[in-house]
Structure formats: C-alpha cells, structure tokens
Amino acid sequence: MLDRVVGWLIERQRWIYPVLIALWLAAGTYITTAPKVALPTPETAPTAQPVSAMSLSQPKTVTYEVSSGGAPITVSYLDEKGQSRLFNGAAPWRTSLTTSDFGFTAGVTAISTGTVTCRITVDGKVADEKTDTSRTPSVSCNLVAFQKLGAQGGH
C-alpha cells in the first residue's frame, strides 16, 4: 500500500518540471524585454562638496589614567598607532597622546591587588571610567571614536 502511494506521489510530481521551465522562460523574457530604468543625467545628479575641501576637526588629545590604593599596577594600553604598550609600576599612572585620525580606538586595561580605577578623557572630557574593588580587581576602559568632517578652514 505504501509503495503505491509513494509511486503515485512521484508520478504526480513530474508535472513540476515543465512548470519550472515555463516560469524560467517567462522570467527571462520579462528581464530582457522590461522597460529600462532611466539613470540620472549630469544636470540632475546630486552635487557634493569635493573631498579636498573637507578637513578633520581639531586634533584630539586622549589621556589614559589609572589609579590604585597604593598597590603596584600592571597597565596595558593602545598608543597613537593602535599598538599595545605595557607598564608595570606604581600608581597613579598617566599618559597622553594626540590624534588627527578620522577614526581612532583608545583602550586601557589595568590590574592591581587593591582597588583600581581606569579613565579615558578626550580633550579633558571623561569618555569612559571604571572602578573595581573586588579581591582580584581588573578594569578595562575603551573608546571607539570618529571625528567630524567640516568645511576647510572652519571647525
């Protein structure tokens, strides 16, 4: 009984192949004969300010700071080229870099045996700050930023 049902289903599905071929032919005919879309002409094309007339906003000063309750710290941070740097020593620790890049990533991670705090500031404004007071404190402050584009000469 099951063999008959399966055989009947297979025979009944053979009609699908001619239908698929007809659909492919209809789609191909439509694509090749459909009206073409008009592209904008130079008179109607949108105009944009040339890139050469654009400039980045002022260079940004990024400052990393790490403080701890007097315990030694280990700090890993990204320099102005995005390279990882390492510092081992006494807290507080601080370093600054200046960037004119359109987009930049800033990051500082610190560990200590006492309470530890990290902070990233950009032009004096706090961008990220974290504190950890656990038994094995570690913190990570991060920033991904993009500078604004403005007209040349104006900021």
N, CA, C and O atoms as a GROMACS GRO file, in nm:
protein
  620
    1MET      N    1   0.082  -0.120   0.000
    1MET     CA    2   0.000   0.000   0.000
    1MET      C    3   0.086   0.126   0.000
    1MET      O    4   0.063   0.220  -0.077
    2LEU      N    5   0.187   0.127   0.088
    2LEU     CA    6   0.276   0.242   0.096
    2LEU      C    7   0.353   0.262  -0.034
    2LEU      O    8   0.375   0.375  -0.076
    3ASP      N    9   0.394   0.152  -0.097
    3ASP     CA   10   0.465   0.162  -0.224
    3ASP      C   11   0.380   0.228  -0.331
    3ASP      O   12   0.430   0.307  -0.411
    4ARG      N   13   0.251   0.196  -0.333
    4ARG     CA   14   0.162   0.257  -0.432
    4ARG      C   15   0.149   0.408  -0.410
    4ARG      O   16   0.150   0.487  -0.505
    5VAL      N   17   0.135   0.446  -0.282
    5VAL     CA   18   0.120   0.589  -0.251
    5VAL      C   19   0.246   0.665  -0.291
    5VAL      O   20   0.237   0.772  -0.352
    6VAL      N   21   0.364   0.610  -0.257
    6VAL     CA   22   0.490   0.676  -0.293
    6VAL      C   23   0.505   0.684  -0.444
    6VAL      O   24   0.544   0.788  -0.496
    7GLY      N   25   0.476   0.577  -0.514
    7GLY     CA   26   0.484   0.578  -0.660
    7GLY      C   27   0.390   0.679  -0.722
    7GLY      O   28   0.427   0.749  -0.817
    8TRP      N   29   0.268   0.686  -0.669
    8TRP     CA   30   0.170   0.782  -0.720
    8TRP      C   31   0.219   0.925  -0.699
    8TRP      O   32   0.205   1.010  -0.787
    9LEU      N   33   0.278   0.953  -0.578
    9LEU     CA   34   0.330   1.088  -0.550
    9LEU      C   35   0.443   1.125  -0.646
    9LEU      O   36   0.450   1.238  -0.694
   10ILE      N   37   0.531   1.030  -0.672
   10ILE     CA   38   0.643   1.058  -0.764
   10ILE      C   39   0.590   1.088  -0.903
   10ILE      O   40   0.638   1.181  -0.968
   11GLU      N   41   0.493   1.010  -0.951
   11GLU     CA   42   0.437   1.035  -1.083
   11GLU      C   43   0.365   1.168  -1.087
   11GLU      O   44   0.371   1.239  -1.188
   12ARG      N   45   0.295   1.203  -0.979
   12ARG     CA   46   0.220   1.328  -0.975
   12ARG      C   47   0.314   1.449  -0.972
   12ARG      O   48   0.274   1.558  -1.014
   13GLN      N   49   0.435   1.433  -0.924
   13GLN     CA   50   0.527   1.546  -0.914
   13GLN      C   51   0.602   1.573  -1.043
   13GLN      O   52   0.674   1.673  -1.052
   14ARG      N   53   0.590   1.489  -1.140
   14ARG     CA   54   0.662   1.511  -1.266
   14ARG      C   55   0.612   1.634  -1.338
   14ARG      O   56   0.685   1.691  -1.420
   15TRP      N   57   0.490   1.676  -1.313
   15TRP     CA   58   0.435   1.795  -1.377
   15TRP      C   59   0.512   1.921  -1.338
   15TRP      O   60   0.505   2.022  -1.408
   16ILE      N   61   0.585   1.915  -1.226
   16ILE     CA   62   0.653   2.035  -1.176
   16ILE      C   63   0.765   2.079  -1.271
   16ILE      O   64   0.791   2.199  -1.283
   17TYR      N   65   0.831   1.986  -1.338
   17TYR     CA   66   0.943   2.022  -1.425
   17TYR      C   67   0.901   2.109  -1.543
   17TYR      O   68   0.966   2.211  -1.567
   18PRO      N   69   0.796   2.075  -1.616
   18PRO     CA   70   0.754   2.166  -1.724
   18PRO      C   71   0.710   2.303  -1.670
   18PRO      O   72   0.732   2.405  -1.735
   19VAL      N   73   0.647   2.305  -1.552
   19VAL     CA   74   0.604   2.432  -1.494
   19VAL      C   75   0.726   2.518  -1.460
   19VAL      O   76   0.728   2.638  -1.489
   20LEU      N   77   0.828   2.458  -1.399
   20LEU     CA   78   0.951   2.533  -1.366
   20LEU      C   79   1.018   2.587  -1.492
   20LEU      O   80   1.065   2.701  -1.493
   21ILE      N   81   1.024   2.507  -1.596
   21ILE     CA   82   1.085   2.553  -1.722
   21ILE      C   83   1.006   2.671  -1.778
   21ILE      O   84   1.065   2.768  -1.825
   22ALA      N   85   0.873   2.663  -1.774
   22ALA     CA   86   0.790   2.773  -1.824
   22ALA      C   87   0.812   2.899  -1.741
   22ALA      O   88   0.820   3.009  -1.797
   23LEU      N   89   0.823   2.885  -1.610
   23LEU     CA   90   0.848   3.002  -1.524
   23LEU      C   91   0.984   3.065  -1.554
   23LEU      O   92   0.996   3.188  -1.560
   24TRP      N   93   1.086   2.982  -1.574
   24TRP     CA   94   1.220   3.035  -1.608
   24TRP      C   95   1.217   3.111  -1.741
   24TRP      O   96   1.276   3.218  -1.754
   25LEU      N   97   1.147   3.054  -1.838
   25LEU     CA   98   1.137   3.121  -1.967
   25LEU      C   99   1.062   3.253  -1.954
   25LEU      O  100   1.102   3.353  -2.014
   26ALA      N  101   0.954   3.256  -1.877
   26ALA     CA  102   0.877   3.379  -1.859
   26ALA      C  103   0.961   3.485  -1.787
   26ALA      O  104   0.959   3.602  -1.825
   27ALA      N  105   1.035   3.444  -1.685
   27ALA     CA  106   1.119   3.540  -1.612
   27ALA      C  107   1.229   3.594  -1.702
   27ALA      O  108   1.257   3.714  -1.700
   28GLY      N  109   1.292   3.507  -1.779
   28GLY     CA  110   1.397   3.552  -1.871
   28GLY      C  111   1.344   3.648  -1.975
   28GLY      O  112   1.410   3.747  -2.008
   29THR      N  113   1.227   3.620  -2.027
   29THR     CA  114   1.166   3.709  -2.126
   29THR      C  115   1.135   3.844  -2.064
   29THR      O  116   1.161   3.948  -2.126
   30TYR      N  117   1.079   3.845  -1.945
   30TYR     CA  118   1.047   3.971  -1.878
   30TYR      C  119   1.173   4.054  -1.853
   30TYR      O  120   1.174   4.175  -1.878
   31ILE      N  121   1.277   3.990  -1.804
   31ILE     CA  122   1.401   4.062  -1.773
   31ILE      C  123   1.462   4.125  -1.897
   31ILE      O  124   1.510   4.238  -1.893
   32THR      N  125   1.460   4.052  -2.007
   32THR     CA  126   1.523   4.104  -2.129
   32THR      C  127   1.437   4.204  -2.204
   32THR      O  128   1.489   4.281  -2.285
   33THR      N  129   1.305   4.206  -2.178
   33THR     CA  130   1.219   4.299  -2.253
   33THR      C  131   1.157   4.408  -2.166
   33THR      O  132   1.085   4.493  -2.218
   34ALA      N  133   1.183   4.408  -2.037
   34ALA     CA  134   1.125   4.508  -1.946
   34ALA      C  135   1.180   4.646  -1.980
   34ALA      O  136   1.294   4.658  -2.027
   35PRO      N  137   1.100   4.751  -1.956
   35PRO     CA  138   1.149   4.887  -1.982
   35PRO      C  139   1.271   4.917  -1.895
   35PRO      O  140   1.279   4.876  -1.779
   36LYS      N  141   1.364   4.988  -1.953
   36LYS     CA  142   1.487   5.021  -1.882
   36LYS      C  143   1.462   5.137  -1.786
   36LYS      O  144   1.378   5.222  -1.812
   37VAL      N  145   1.536   5.138  -1.676
   37VAL     CA  146   1.524   5.246  -1.577
   37VAL      C  147   1.615   5.360  -1.620
   37VAL      O  148   1.730   5.338  -1.657
   38ALA      N  149   1.563   5.480  -1.617
   38ALA     CA  150   1.642   5.598  -1.656
   38ALA      C  151   1.742   5.631  -1.547
   38ALA      O  152   1.706   5.642  -1.430
   39LEU      N  153   1.866   5.648  -1.586
   39LEU     CA  154   1.971   5.688  -1.493
   39LEU      C  155   1.978   5.840  -1.488
   39LEU      O  156   1.945   5.906  -1.586
   40PRO      N  157   2.021   5.897  -1.374
   40PRO     CA  158   2.028   6.043  -1.366
   40PRO      C  159   2.129   6.099  -1.465
   40PRO      O  160   2.234   6.040  -1.491
   41THR      N  161   2.096   6.213  -1.520
   41THR     CA  162   2.187   6.281  -1.611
   41THR      C  163   2.274   6.376  -1.530
   41THR      O  164   2.241   6.406  -1.415
   42PRO      N  165   2.385   6.424  -1.587
   42PRO     CA  166   2.472   6.516  -1.513
   42PRO      C  167   2.399   6.639  -1.460
   42PRO      O  168   2.437   6.693  -1.356
   43GLU      N  169   2.294   6.685  -1.529
   43GLU     CA  170   2.221   6.803  -1.482
   43GLU      C  171   2.141   6.772  -1.356
   43GLU      O  172   2.119   6.861  -1.274
   44THR      N  173   2.097   6.647  -1.340
   44THR     CA  174   2.015   6.613  -1.224
   44THR      C  175   2.091   6.536  -1.117
   44THR      O  176   2.034   6.502  -1.013
   45ALA      N  177   2.218   6.509  -1.141
   45ALA     CA  178   2.296   6.433  -1.043
   45ALA      C  179   2.317   6.517  -0.917
   45ALA      O  180   2.338   6.638  -0.926
   46PRO      N  181   2.312   6.454  -0.800
   46PRO     CA  182   2.335   6.529  -0.678
   46PRO      C  183   2.478   6.584  -0.673
   46PRO      O  184   2.571   6.520  -0.722
   47THR      N  185   2.492   6.700  -0.615
   47THR     CA  186   2.625   6.760  -0.605
   47THR      C  187   2.672   6.752  -0.461
   47THR      O  188   2.594   6.771  -0.368
   48ALA      N  189   2.798   6.724  -0.444
   48ALA     CA  190   2.858   6.715  -0.311
   48ALA      C  191   2.985   6.798  -0.309
   48ALA      O  192   3.050   6.820  -0.412
   49GLN      N  193   3.018   6.843  -0.192
   49GLN     CA  194   3.140   6.921  -0.177
   49GLN      C  195   3.260   6.829  -0.204
   49GLN      O  196   3.262   6.717  -0.155
   50PRO      N  197   3.359   6.875  -0.281
   50PRO     CA  198   3.474   6.790  -0.309
   50PRO      C  199   3.547   6.752  -0.180
   50PRO      O  200   3.553   6.832  -0.086
   51VAL      N  201   3.600   6.631  -0.177
   51VAL     CA  202   3.669   6.583  -0.058
   51VAL      C  203   3.788   6.671  -0.024
   51VAL      O  204   3.818   6.690   0.094
   52SER      N  205   3.856   6.725  -0.123
   52SER     CA  206   3.972   6.809  -0.095
   52SER      C  207   3.935   6.934  -0.017
   52SER      O  208   4.021   6.995   0.046
   53ALA      N  209   3.807   6.974  -0.020
   53ALA     CA  210   3.764   7.092   0.054
   53ALA      C  211   3.716   7.056   0.194
   53ALA      O  212   3.666   7.142   0.267
   54MET      N  213   3.732   6.930   0.232
   54MET     CA  214   3.692   6.886   0.365
   54MET      C  215   3.816   6.866   0.452
   54MET      O  216   3.924   6.835   0.401
   55SER      N  217   3.801   6.884   0.582
   55SER     CA  218   3.911   6.860   0.673
   55SER      C  219   3.856   6.802   0.803
   55SER      O  220   3.738   6.814   0.832
   56LEU      N  221   3.945   6.740   0.880
   56LEU     CA  222   3.905   6.686   1.009
   56LEU      C  223   3.894   6.799   1.110
   56LEU      O  224   3.954   6.905   1.094
   57SER      N  225   3.817   6.774   1.214
   57SER     CA  226   3.812   6.870   1.322
   57SER      C  227   3.951   6.875   1.387
   57SER      O  228   4.042   6.803   1.347
   58GLN      N  229   3.966   6.958   1.485
   58GLN     CA  230   4.096   6.976   1.550
   58GLN      C  231   4.151   6.843   1.601
   58GLN      O  232   4.073   6.752   1.633
   59PRO      N  233   4.284   6.829   1.610
   59PRO     CA  234   4.342   6.708   1.669
   59PRO      C  235   4.288   6.688   1.811
   59PRO      O  236   4.261   6.784   1.883
   60LYS      N  237   4.273   6.563   1.849
   60LYS     CA  238   4.219   6.528   1.980
   60LYS      C  239   4.331   6.480   2.072
   60LYS      O  240   4.420   6.406   2.029
   61THR      N  241   4.326   6.523   2.198
   61THR     CA  242   4.420   6.475   2.299
   61THR      C  243   4.349   6.370   2.383
   61THR      O  244   4.249   6.398   2.449
   62VAL      N  245   4.402   6.248   2.378
   62VAL     CA  246   4.345   6.136   2.452
   62VAL      C  247   4.437   6.109   2.571
   62VAL      O  248   4.558   6.092   2.554
   63THR      N  249   4.380   6.105   2.691
   63THR     CA  250   4.459   6.081   2.812
   63THR      C  251   4.408   5.956   2.881
   63THR      O  252   4.288   5.938   2.904
   64TYR      N  253   4.504   5.868   2.915
   64TYR     CA  254   4.475   5.748   2.993
   64TYR      C  255   4.520   5.773   3.136
   64TYR      O  256   4.627   5.830   3.158
   65GLU      N  257   4.440   5.732   3.232
   65GLU     CA  258   4.478   5.743   3.372
   65GLU      C  259   4.440   5.614   3.444
   65GLU      O  260   4.334   5.557   3.420
   66VAL      N  261   4.528   5.569   3.534
   66VAL     CA  262   4.500   5.454   3.619
   66VAL      C  263   4.543   5.490   3.760
   66VAL      O  264   4.655   5.538   3.782
   67SER      N  265   4.454   5.465   3.856
   67SER     CA  266   4.488   5.489   3.997
   67SER      C  267   4.457   5.363   4.077
   67SER      O  268   4.371   5.283   4.039
   68SER      N  269   4.529   5.348   4.187
   68SER     CA  270   4.509   5.233   4.274
   68SER      C  271   4.542   5.277   4.416
   68SER      O  272   4.612   5.376   4.436
   69GLY      N  273   4.491   5.204   4.512
   69GLY     CA  274   4.512   5.238   4.652
   69GLY      C  275   4.654   5.212   4.699
   69GLY      O  276   4.674   5.146   4.801
   70GLY      N  277   4.753   5.261   4.627
   70GLY     CA  278   4.892   5.248   4.667
   70GLY      C  279   4.959   5.120   4.623
   70GLY      O  280   5.081   5.107   4.638
   71ALA      N  281   4.885   5.025   4.570
   71ALA     CA  282   4.943   4.898   4.527
   71ALA      C  283   5.005   4.912   4.388
   71ALA      O  284   4.964   4.999   4.311
   72PRO      N  285   5.105   4.829   4.356
   72PRO     CA  286   5.161   4.831   4.220
   72PRO      C  287   5.053   4.794   4.118
   72PRO      O  288   4.958   4.722   4.149
   73ILE      N  289   5.070   4.843   3.997
   73ILE     CA  290   4.972   4.818   3.891
   73ILE      C  291   5.042   4.763   3.767
   73ILE      O  292   5.161   4.784   3.746
   74THR      N  293   4.964   4.692   3.687
   74THR     CA  294   5.006   4.650   3.553
   74THR      C  295   4.904   4.709   3.457
   74THR      O  296   4.784   4.687   3.471
   75VAL      N  297   4.954   4.784   3.359
   75VAL     CA  298   4.868   4.856   3.265
   75VAL      C  299   4.902   4.816   3.122
   75VAL      O  300   5.020   4.810   3.085
   76SER      N  301   4.801   4.789   3.044
   76SER     CA  302   4.816   4.767   2.900
   76SER      C  303   4.729   4.870   2.831
   76SER      O  304   4.612   4.888   2.866
   77TYR      N  305   4.786   4.941   2.732
   77TYR     CA  306   4.710   5.046   2.664
   77TYR      C  307   4.748   5.053   2.517
   77TYR      O  308   4.852   5.001   2.476
   78LEU      N  309   4.661   5.118   2.438
   78LEU     CA  310   4.686   5.137   2.295
   78LEU      C  311   4.750   5.273   2.273
   78LEU      O  312   4.702   5.374   2.323
   79ASP      N  313   4.860   5.274   2.197
   79ASP     CA  314   4.925   5.402   2.166
   79ASP      C  315   4.859   5.467   2.044
   79ASP      O  316   4.758   5.417   1.994
   80GLU      N  317   4.916   5.579   1.998
   80GLU     CA  318   4.856   5.653   1.887
   80GLU      C  319   4.853   5.576   1.755
   80GLU      O  320   4.780   5.613   1.664
   81LYS      N  321   4.932   5.469   1.744
   81LYS     CA  322   4.933   5.386   1.623
   81LYS      C  323   4.850   5.260   1.641
   81LYS      O  324   4.847   5.174   1.553
   82GLY      N  325   4.781   5.248   1.755
   82GLY     CA  326   4.699   5.130   1.781
   82GLY      C  327   4.778   5.011   1.830
   82GLY      O  328   4.726   4.899   1.835
   83GLN      N  329   4.905   5.032   1.866
   83GLN     CA  330   4.990   4.924   1.915
   83GLN      C  331   4.974   4.912   2.067
   83GLN      O  332   4.958   5.012   2.136
   84SER      N  333   4.979   4.790   2.116
   84SER     CA  334   4.965   4.765   2.260
   84SER      C  335   5.096   4.796   2.331
   84SER      O  336   5.203   4.755   2.286
   85ARG      N  337   5.087   4.867   2.442
   85ARG     CA  338   5.202   4.903   2.525
   85ARG      C  339   5.177   4.852   2.666
   85ARG      O  340   5.061   4.836   2.706
   86LEU      N  341   5.284   4.827   2.742
   86LEU     CA  342   5.273   4.771   2.876
   86LEU      C  343   5.348   4.858   2.976
   86LEU      O  344   5.457   4.907   2.946
   87PHE      N  345   5.290   4.876   3.094
   87PHE     CA  346   5.355   4.948   3.203
   87PHE      C  347   5.336   4.868   3.331
   87PHE      O  348   5.226   4.823   3.361
   88ASN      N  349   5.444   4.849   3.405
   88ASN     CA  350   5.440   4.787   3.538
   88ASN      C  351   5.505   4.885   3.634
   88ASN      O  352   5.618   4.928   3.610
   89GLY      N  353   5.436   4.921   3.741
   89GLY     CA  354   5.496   5.014   3.836
   89GLY      C  355   5.395   5.065   3.936
   89GLY      O  356   5.291   5.004   3.960
   90ALA      N  357   5.430   5.179   3.993
   90ALA     CA  358   5.348   5.238   4.098
   90ALA      C  359   5.236   5.322   4.040
   90ALA      O  360   5.248   5.381   3.932
   91ALA      N  361   5.127   5.327   4.114
   91ALA     CA  362   5.015   5.415   4.078
   91ALA      C  363   5.034   5.547   4.150
   91ALA      O  364   5.103   5.549   4.253
   92PRO      N  365   4.979   5.654   4.103
   92PRO     CA  366   4.896   5.666   3.983
   92PRO      C  367   4.982   5.670   3.856
   92PRO      O  368   5.100   5.706   3.860
   93TRP      N  369   4.920   5.632   3.745
   93TRP     CA  370   4.988   5.632   3.615
   93TRP      C  371   4.903   5.713   3.519
   93TRP      O  372   4.780   5.714   3.527
   94ARG      N  373   4.972   5.783   3.428
   94ARG     CA  374   4.901   5.868   3.332
   94ARG      C  375   4.988   5.884   3.208
   94ARG      O  376   5.110   5.897   3.218
   95THR      N  377   4.924   5.884   3.090
   95THR     CA  378   4.993   5.916   2.966
   95THR      C  379   4.891   5.977   2.870
   95THR      O  380   4.771   5.951   2.879
   96SER      N  381   4.941   6.058   2.778
   96SER     CA  382   4.854   6.125   2.680
   96SER      C  383   4.908   6.102   2.540
   96SER      O  384   5.028   6.081   2.520
   97LEU      N  385   4.818   6.108   2.443
   97LEU     CA  386   4.856   6.102   2.302
   97LEU      C  387   4.765   6.195   2.225
   97LEU      O  388   4.654   6.227   2.270
   98THR      N  389   4.812   6.239   2.110
   98THR     CA  390   4.734   6.328   2.024
   98THR      C  391   4.708   6.257   1.893
   98THR      O  392   4.798   6.196   1.835
   99THR      N  393   4.584   6.266   1.845
   99THR     CA  394   4.550   6.202   1.719
   99THR      C  395   4.472   6.298   1.630
   99THR      O  396   4.388   6.376   1.676
  100SER      N  397   4.501   6.290   1.501
  100SER     CA  398   4.426   6.364   1.400
  100SER      C  399   4.353   6.267   1.308
  100SER      O  400   4.292   6.308   1.209
  101ASP      N  401   4.358   6.138   1.342
  101ASP     CA  402   4.294   6.036   1.259
  101ASP      C  403   4.143   6.055   1.259
  101ASP      O  404   4.085   6.097   1.358
  102PHE      N  405   4.081   6.023   1.146
  102PHE     CA  406   3.935   6.033   1.133
  102PHE      C  407   3.866   5.942   1.235
  102PHE      O  408   3.772   5.984   1.302
  103GLY      N  409   3.913   5.820   1.246
  103GLY     CA  410   3.859   5.726   1.344
  103GLY      C  411   3.972   5.673   1.429
  103GLY      O  412   4.081   5.647   1.377
  104PHE      N  413   3.948   5.656   1.556
  104PHE     CA  414   4.053   5.603   1.642
  104PHE      C  415   3.992   5.520   1.754
  104PHE      O  416   3.877   5.539   1.793
  105THR      N  417   4.074   5.427   1.804
  105THR     CA  418   4.035   5.341   1.915
  105THR      C  419   4.129   5.367   2.030
  105THR      O  420   4.250   5.371   2.012
  106ALA      N  421   4.073   5.385   2.148
  106ALA     CA  422   4.152   5.406   2.268
  106ALA      C  423   4.114   5.297   2.368
  106ALA      O  424   3.997   5.264   2.381
  107GLY      N  425   4.213   5.242   2.436
  107GLY     CA  426   4.183   5.139   2.534
  107GLY      C  427   4.292   5.128   2.637
  107GLY      O  428   4.410   5.138   2.606
  108VAL      N  429   4.251   5.107   2.762
  108VAL     CA  430   4.346   5.086   2.872
  108VAL      C  431   4.287   4.980   2.965
  108VAL      O  432   4.169   4.985   3.000
  109THR      N  433   4.371   4.884   3.003
  109THR     CA  434   4.331   4.779   3.095
  109THR      C  435   4.432   4.777   3.208
  109THR      O  436   4.552   4.790   3.185
  110ALA      N  437   4.384   4.760   3.331
  110ALA     CA  438   4.474   4.762   3.447
  110ALA      C  439   4.433   4.657   3.548
  110ALA      O  440   4.315   4.627   3.566
  111ILE      N  441   4.535   4.600   3.615
  111ILE     CA  442   4.512   4.508   3.725
  111ILE      C  443   4.598   4.552   3.842
  111ILE      O  444   4.702   4.616   3.825
  112SER      N  445   4.553   4.515   3.963
  112SER     CA  446   4.625   4.552   4.084
  112SER      C  447   4.580   4.459   4.195
  112SER      O  448   4.492   4.376   4.176
  113THR      N  449   4.642   4.474   4.311
  113THR     CA  450   4.599   4.395   4.427
  113THR      C  451   4.505   4.475   4.515
  113THR      O  452   4.447   4.421   4.609
  114GLY      N  453   4.490   4.604   4.487
  114GLY     CA  454   4.397   4.688   4.561
  114GLY      C  455   4.296   4.747   4.466
  114GLY      O  456   4.299   4.718   4.346
  115THR      N  457   4.206   4.830   4.516
  115THR     CA  458   4.108   4.897   4.431
  115THR      C  459   4.178   4.963   4.314
  115THR      O  460   4.282   5.027   4.331
  116VAL      N  461   4.122   4.948   4.194
  116VAL     CA  462   4.184   5.006   4.074
  116VAL      C  463   4.077   5.078   3.992
  116VAL      O  464   3.964   5.031   3.979
  117THR      N  465   4.117   5.193   3.936
  117THR     CA  466   4.028   5.274   3.852
  117THR      C  467   4.100   5.311   3.724
  117THR      O  468   4.218   5.349   3.727
  118CYS      N  469   4.031   5.301   3.611
  118CYS     CA  470   4.086   5.350   3.484
  118CYS      C  471   3.995   5.460   3.433
  118CYS      O  472   3.876   5.466   3.465
  119ARG      N  473   4.054   5.549   3.352
  119ARG     CA  474   3.977   5.660   3.296
  119ARG      C  475   4.040   5.698   3.162
  119ARG      O  476   4.162   5.701   3.147
  120ILE      N  477   3.953   5.725   3.064
  120ILE     CA  478   3.996   5.780   2.936
  120ILE      C  479   3.927   5.915   2.922
  120ILE      O  480   3.805   5.925   2.936
  121THR      N  481   4.006   6.019   2.894
  121THR     CA  482   3.948   6.150   2.865
  121THR      C  483   3.989   6.192   2.725
  121THR      O  484   4.098   6.159   2.678
  122VAL      N  485   3.901   6.265   2.658
  122VAL     CA  486   3.930   6.321   2.526
  122VAL      C  487   3.910   6.471   2.538
  122VAL      O  488   3.801   6.519   2.567
  123ASP      N  489   4.018   6.544   2.517
  123ASP     CA  490   4.017   6.690   2.532
  123ASP      C  491   3.959   6.731   2.668
  123ASP      O  492   3.882   6.827   2.677
  124GLY      N  493   3.997   6.657   2.773
  124GLY     CA  494   3.956   6.691   2.908
  124GLY      C  495   3.820   6.639   2.951
  124GLY      O  496   3.784   6.652   3.068
  125LYS      N  497   3.744   6.580   2.860
  125LYS     CA  498   3.611   6.527   2.893
  125LYS      C  499   3.620   6.375   2.912
  125LYS      O  500   3.678   6.305   2.829
  126VAL      N  501   3.563   6.325   3.021
  126VAL     CA  502   3.568   6.182   3.050
  126VAL      C  503   3.485   6.105   2.947
  126VAL      O  504   3.366   6.130   2.929
  127ALA      N  505   3.552   6.011   2.878
  127ALA     CA  506   3.485   5.928   2.777
  127ALA      C  507   3.448   5.791   2.834
  127ALA      O  508   3.347   5.733   2.794
  128ASP      N  509   3.529   5.739   2.928
  128ASP     CA  510   3.499   5.611   2.993
  128ASP      C  511   3.574   5.606   3.126
  128ASP      O  512   3.686   5.656   3.137
  129GLU      N  513   3.510   5.546   3.225
  129GLU     CA  514   3.572   5.534   3.357
  129GLU      C  515   3.514   5.411   3.426
  129GLU      O  516   3.393   5.391   3.428
  130LYS      N  517   3.603   5.329   3.484
  130LYS     CA  518   3.560   5.207   3.554
  130LYS      C  519   3.641   5.193   3.683
  130LYS      O  520   3.758   5.234   3.689
  131THR      N  521   3.579   5.134   3.786
  131THR     CA  522   3.645   5.105   3.913
  131THR      C  523   3.609   4.963   3.954
  131THR      O  524   3.495   4.919   3.936
  132ASP      N  525   3.708   4.890   4.010
  132ASP     CA  526   3.684   4.756   4.061
  132ASP      C  527   3.742   4.747   4.202
  132ASP      O  528   3.858   4.782   4.225
  133THR      N  529   3.660   4.701   4.296
  133THR     CA  530   3.702   4.689   4.436
  133THR      C  531   3.704   4.544   4.483
  133THR      O  532   3.711   4.519   4.603
  134SER      N  533   3.697   4.449   4.391
  134SER     CA  534   3.691   4.308   4.428
  134SER      C  535   3.825   4.259   4.483
  134SER      O  536   3.921   4.336   4.491
  135ARG      N  537   3.832   4.131   4.521
  135ARG     CA  538   3.957   4.074   4.574
  135ARG      C  539   4.067   4.071   4.470
  135ARG      O  540   4.185   4.088   4.503
  136THR      N  541   4.030   4.050   4.342
  136THR     CA  542   4.129   4.049   4.233
  136THR      C  543   4.084   4.151   4.129
  136THR      O  544   4.032   4.114   4.024
  137PRO      N  545   4.104   4.279   4.158
  137PRO     CA  546   4.048   4.383   4.071
  137PRO      C  547   4.118   4.395   3.936
  137PRO      O  548   4.240   4.387   3.926
  138SER      N  549   4.035   4.415   3.834
  138SER     CA  550   4.085   4.448   3.700
  138SER      C  551   3.979   4.535   3.633
  138SER      O  552   3.859   4.515   3.653
  139VAL      N  553   4.024   4.630   3.555
  139VAL     CA  554   3.933   4.722   3.486
  139VAL      C  555   3.977   4.738   3.342
  139VAL      O  556   4.094   4.720   3.309
  140SER      N  557   3.882   4.773   3.257
  140SER     CA  558   3.911   4.799   3.116
  140SER      C  559   3.824   4.914   3.070
  140SER      O  560   3.702   4.907   3.075
  141CYS      N  561   3.888   5.021   3.024
  141CYS     CA  562   3.818   5.136   2.968
  141CYS      C  563   3.846   5.139   2.819
  141CYS      O  564   3.959   5.119   2.775
  142ASN      N  565   3.741   5.164   2.740
  142ASN     CA  566   3.754   5.159   2.594
  142ASN      C  567   3.676   5.271   2.528
  142ASN      O  568   3.578   5.321   2.582
  143LEU      N  569   3.723   5.308   2.409
  143LEU     CA  570   3.657   5.413   2.332
  143LEU      C  571   3.684   5.391   2.185
  143LEU      O  572   3.799   5.372   2.144
  144VAL      N  573   3.579   5.394   2.104
  144VAL     CA  574   3.592   5.398   1.958
  144VAL      C  575   3.528   5.529   1.918
  144VAL      O  576   3.410   5.553   1.946
  145ALA      N  577   3.604   5.615   1.851
  145ALA     CA  578   3.554   5.749   1.820
  145ALA      C  579   3.582   5.786   1.676
  145ALA      O  580   3.678   5.738   1.615
  146PHE      N  581   3.497   5.873   1.622
  146PHE     CA  582   3.513   5.926   1.488
  146PHE      C  583   3.505   6.077   1.496
  146PHE      O  584   3.418   6.132   1.564
  147GLN      N  585   3.596   6.144   1.426
  147GLN     CA  586   3.594   6.289   1.424
  147GLN      C  587   3.498   6.338   1.317
  147GLN      O  588   3.470   6.268   1.220
  148LYS      N  589   3.448   6.457   1.337
  148LYS     CA  590   3.356   6.517   1.241
  148LYS      C  591   3.434   6.575   1.124
  148LYS      O  592   3.547   6.622   1.139
  149LEU      N  593   3.370   6.571   1.008
  149LEU     CA  594   3.425   6.640   0.891
  149LEU      C  595   3.360   6.777   0.885
  149LEU      O  596   3.242   6.792   0.913
  150GLY      N  597   3.438   6.874   0.848
  150GLY     CA  598   3.385   7.009   0.835
  150GLY      C  599   3.447   7.076   0.714
  150GLY      O  600   3.542   7.025   0.656
  151ALA      N  601   3.393   7.191   0.678
  151ALA     CA  602   3.448   7.265   0.564
  151ALA      C  603   3.589   7.311   0.597
  151ALA      O  604   3.618   7.345   0.712
  152GLN      N  605   3.675   7.311   0.498
  152GLN     CA  606   3.814   7.352   0.515
  152GLN      C  607   3.819   7.492   0.574
  152GLN      O  608   3.750   7.584   0.528
  153GLY      N  609   3.900   7.506   0.677
  153GLY     CA  610   3.918   7.638   0.737
  153GLY      C  611   3.823   7.662   0.852
  153GLY      O  612   3.853   7.746   0.937
  154GLY      N  613   3.710   7.593   0.859
  154GLY     CA  614   3.617   7.611   0.970
  154GLY      C  615   3.612   7.485   1.053
  154GLY      O  616   3.620   7.374   0.998
  155HIS      N  617   3.598   7.499   1.183
  155HIS     CA  618   3.596   7.380   1.269
  155HIS      C  619   3.472   7.377   1.352
  155HIS      O  620   3.453   7.285   1.430
   0.00000   0.00000   0.00000
